Amino acid sequence: MHLDRQQLQVKSCTGRLVLAHKPGLLGYTAAMNRKKKINQTLKAKAKKANAKLHHTGKPKYISKAERERLAIETQHSVEELSPLKS
């Protein structure tokens, strides 16, 4: 069975020339890929929105430099209060 090349040529949704055995099938797969991409995007957005609603009990990260600065500030505040008590 020899098929003519012109019978097999189909333009895809991007405008490129594609060879396909069944011209109708290409349009179907392009539509399914579009639906799949839309569903994938919507699921990702829903997942992010759901993640924002459910916070973990994990404390916020404080950098090492910030921890050192806070430790020095607490030492200075304790030193200021201790002479007043004596």
Secondary structure as GFF3:
##gff-version 3
##sequence-region A 1 86
A	DSSP	alpha_helix	5	8	.	.	.	ID=ss1
A	DSSP	beta_strand	9	11	.	.	.	ID=ss2
A	DSSP	beta_strand	17	19	.	.	.	ID=ss3
A	DSSP	alpha_helix	23	53	.	.	.	ID=ss4
A	DSSP	alpha_helix	64	85	.	.	.	ID=ss5
###
